[in-house]
Amino acid sequence: MPIRALLDEAQGAEGPVFGPEDLMAIVAAYERALERLNIADRKGPLALLVAKTTLQMAKEGELDPKRLSERVIRLHRLSPSI
């Protein structure tokens, strides 16, 4: 799952950026976004793109899983790549 690798990388490179509850919220938002965007291949390039977007928005301060996933979904629905 791309989100786990990105989270591990961020936590290692920058020190503990997110607490355990934050990590659970980010993963939940990511999973919800993939489901709503109908992205089945969890190892494919679109899943990686959604993971990067989810992590970036979380770093910007959005950690509510529902709002985070909705922002990611809205952004990618506007994008022609998905």
Secondary structure, DSSP 8 states (H G I E B T S, - for coil): -HHHHHHHHHHHHSS--S-HHHHHHHHHHHHHHHHHTT---TTSHHHHHHHHHHHHHHHTT---HHHHHHHHHHHHHHSTT-
